């Protein structure tokens, strides 16, 4: 009989708990030393510097690809390029389809062809 009251109290305490503020900045063609706090004397980034001073900095990362579209797709899907099959900025796969490895749909085309 006390379970509904216990569950209600638990839900109220969880909903009132403070949640972390997370800011994820994703930039194309921005090097790891292109901010003032990381040592750049060319770019002036006072707002990012203030965020870095008052928060956490993650300085050990890996880019999933050398250009923006596959790297963004990897970040959004949590998979690497061979799984999501986005290798370039355009939506069409490169190369002769006869020699392309990978999954095909029932229609005989890769998932990227349908984008």
N, C-alpha and C positions, 0 to 999 in steps of 0.2 A: 504493500500500500504506500510505502514511502518512496518507491522508485520514481513516480512521476515528479515529485517535488525535487528529488535529487537530480534528475535529468534536467529539469527546468533551471535549477541553480547552476548546474554545470554549463548549460547553454548561455545563460546570462553572463557568467564569468568569462567564457571564451569570447563572446561578442564584445565585451568591454576591454579585452586585452589590447595593448597597444601593438600595432602592426609596424614592421620596419618600412622605412622609406627607401625604395630602391630606384636608382636612376641609372639606366643603361644607355650609354652613348655609343652609337655605332656610326663611324665615319668612313667614307671611301677615300683612299689615297692620303691617309693621314698617318705618318710614321710615329713610332713610339716615343721619339724624342722631339716631336713637333709641338709640345706644350711648354709653357714657361717653367712649370714646376719640374719638368723632366730635363731642363737644360737648354731649351731653344732660346736663342737670342734674336731669331728672325720673327717668329710669331709671338704676339702678345695675347695671352689667354687668361685675363684676370678672373673671370667668373669660374672657369674650370679650375684654376689654381685655388680659389676659395673653397670649391667643393672638395678638392683633393686634400686641402689642409684640415677640413672638418670631418672628413669621412674616411673611407677605406680606398686603397689603390690596389688594383690587381695588375701586377707588372709581368706576369708569366702567362702568356697566351699563345695560341696557335691559330693561324688563319687557315681555313679549310681549303682555300684556293687562292690563286694569284690575282684574280679579278673579282669584281663586286657581285655579280649575279649568283655564281655558285657558292660563294662565301655567305651571302645573305640567306640563300636557300638552306644551307647547312645550319645556320644559326636558328632559322625559323622551324626547321623540321627535326633538328637534332640528329641528322644523318649526314654521311659524307656523300660526295658527288656520285660515286658509283651506285649508290642506292637511290638518290632522287633524280639522277640522270640529267642534271643541269650543269653544263660544262662551259658555257659561254654566255654572253649577254643576250644574244638572240635566242629564240625559243626552238630553233631547229637544231638537231644534232649534226655534228660534223662527220665527214667521211662517207664512204660508200656503205649503204645499209647492209649490203651483202656481207661485209667484213665486220660489222659492228656486233659486239657481244652485248648481252643484256637481256632483260625481260621484254617480252612482247605481249600485247593484249590479244584477245580473241580475234580482233580485226587484223592482226599481223603488224601493227605499228607500235612503236615504243610509247610510253606515257607522255613523253615530251612532245611527240607529234600532235597530240590532241590539245596542246595549250594554245 
